[in-house]
Amino acid sequence: MLYIPTGSAPDAVNQENGEEIGHYHVGGRFGIVNPRMVGGTIYLGKSWDWINTVPMKDVHLHFQTKQV
């Protein structure tokens, strides 16, 4: 799975075929950012120096964290 922050919504994309699996509208604008994924949460910097957090399950409905 590839997570891409674009415009105002992070997208989940199948890296094998480019099909969009899901997206979640956050609002505002992301600009050029490098999202970080930690413990089932996507951390996104915004162009206004804000940090937004989005649960990965909101972007990709079938996302599951693994117990280690």
C-alpha positions in Angstrom: 0.0 0.0 0.0 1.2 3.5 -0.9 0.0 6.5 1.1 0.1 9.8 -0.8 -0.9 13.1 0.7 -2.4 15.1 -2.2 -4.3 18.4 -2.0 -6.5 18.1 1.1 -6.8 14.3 1.3 -4.3 11.5 1.9 -4.9 8.7 -0.6 -4.2 5.0 -0.2 -3.1 3.5 -3.5 -2.3 -0.1 -4.5 1.3 0.0 -5.5 0.9 -2.9 -7.9 -1.7 -1.4 -10.2 -2.2 2.3 -9.2 -5.8 1.8 -8.1 -7.0 4.1 -5.4 -8.1 2.1 -2.4 -9.4 5.0 -0.3 -8.9 8.6 0.8 -9.8 10.8 3.8 -10.7 14.4 3.5 -8.8 16.5 6.1 -9.1 20.0 4.6 -6.5 22.7 4.0 -3.5 22.0 1.8 -0.6 19.6 2.3 1.9 20.9 -0.3 5.1 18.9 -0.5 5.2 16.7 2.6 6.7 13.4 3.7 4.1 11.5 5.8 5.2 9.4 8.7 3.3 6.3 9.8 3.6 5.2 13.4 1.4 2.7 15.2 -1.5 2.9 12.8 -1.5 6.7 12.5 -0.4 8.9 9.6 1.4 12.2 10.7 1.1 14.9 8.0 2.8 18.3 8.0 0.7 21.1 6.4 1.9 24.1 4.5 0.8 26.3 7.5 3.4 24.5 9.8 0.6 22.4 11.4 0.8 18.7 12.0 -2.4 16.6 11.4 -2.8 13.0 12.5 -5.2 10.7 10.6 -5.9 7.1 11.7 -4.7 4.8 8.8 -8.0 2.9 9.0 -9.8 6.1 8.0 -7.8 6.2 4.8 -7.6 2.5 4.1 -10.6 0.6 5.6 -8.9 -2.8 5.7 -5.8 -1.6 7.5 -4.8 -3.6 10.5 -1.9 -3.2 12.9 0.1 -6.2 13.8 0.9 -7.2 17.4 4.6 -7.8 17.9 
